[in-house]
Each structure stands twice: as structure tokens, then as C-alpha cells.
Amino acid sequence: MKDWDRFYIWLNHDPDCAASEYIGLRQSLISFFKNRGCGDAEGLADQTIERVVRLLPKFGDESPINPLRFCYGVARYIHKEYLRNEVSRNGGDLSKLPPDPYDPTLTEAPEALDRCLQNCLRKLDKQKRETFTRYYLVEPEAKSNFHQTMAEQMGITLTALRLQILRIKEKLRACIIACQQLEARI
């Protein structure tokens, strides 16, 4: 089986759905790179997908379960490479790279992160802020029923609600990263 065929099947067994999954995945990756200020977001998204396609055969029949999560993991590494290339191309010092917000070894004070989160939540319009906080302030065991009920109350599908939350999270993530970088400079 060719690598790209394996990739499309991994996204979805139905070819039509796989094509739309691919388009959605690519758009998400483009947003991921744009939110991080990358100049060639489309090229980096394509590079991410190509690398994932090359990696999949290494897993054999045990391919990673969640395509989106796996692709974002690969995208984080490509983003690090991009930053290193930009710094070295411009003659800069690699130690001056901004910290990776996903690095679990960072020991940033929880107060600073909380301050950035609260700041960024205040920047959201009231409806988005309430939707976001309501979505996440639920006990884990009650989430599926609560989210379905919440979507029905809003007059949208559960998938549409999840997409709204994803978009809000992307905005918050970009805002928090900017806030952290600003605080690191101060």
C-alpha cells in the first residue's frame, strides 16, 4: 500500500470523507503556523503532512489513534525547526528563541500563566467567553451529556459547538503565547 493511500485511510475509510478530513486538517495546520507568526504557513502545513505520511508506515497496523493530535505533535517539531532556521539564517543566537509553550520542562510560575489566561479571556467577547468557560467547567464524567444539552440549547449541533470551542482555544492559545513572550521580555 502506498504511503498516501495509507494516510487517507487513516483519516477516514470513506474516500469522500477522507478528502474533506484532509482539507480540514490542512486548514487547521495552516492556522497553527499563522498563529505562531510563521511566514510560509501553507508550506509548513504541507511539510507537516508529508512528514506524517512518511512516518505512518513505521507504525505498521498500530497507527496513532488520533490523526489531528498526531499531526499537531509533528507540527510542533516543524515549528521548532522553522524557528531555528529563521534565527540561524538571520545570524541570531539560538538561545534567544522564544520558549516552546508546549515544553513540559518549562517551570513557568502558575501565577503568570493564570494571569495571561485571565487577560486573554477578558479580551474575548462576552458570548465566546461564557461559551468557553461553560464548556470546560463541567465534571469530566458529565461532559458528553452536558455538551450535547449545551449544543441543543444554543440551537447547534455538537460538532458545531466543538468547532466553536476549537476556534476559541486557538485564539486563546495565540494570545497566551504572546502574553508569555511579552512577560518574558519584561
Steps between C-alpha positions, in 0.01 A plus 500: 500500500633844410571744780242756384232230471578390855476863612157553342369174646638608838303824475180323400411174329246678275698673217264799484522555874877450491531780245301742715694388810822575314380849404392572858826366640705710259301814587549433873873462450516821295324681787741338747800643316339839426415543870867451578608766251655267242553657159424194287213344694370306199841357420553399863156335509584303186837406646326375816259283302781361285699409809195330655447306176862379518468411871179295478654184347737479798199434724378208287147400597537689828462849353444789744137518605424871464618647167452862605693462825781310329525760222513784754780318680699483177411864426653607833832344398483663157428833670812457715704425187353806331598723794853361510538552125371857524733587784806341337415651160487844658824445689330490837572305811308173540470558873281805426222290352166553671413213734285220364162540674449122483828410669410318823847573642425871520441597859310818444325628806136396502409854604647642179316246286177564689547874457546456124197272478279745691627786285426311180158387618411865567594585141238256364154635437251415775315225310819314404639530850180362655480216246862405561485509879166320510636229269798430726349551845337159501591186691680258262244220543211731404663660196342307212142549616562857609667598173215347299246690710703819469510466120123443487440807717712705261311359201806340342642151461757355737756509218433871442543565873831313500617703199411823681697387804796401280506845338478670839784281629717594201443870572571451870812296430643769270412770754657307789819436304526870415435592862765256624753632253421857602539415870827319430640821347397715795 
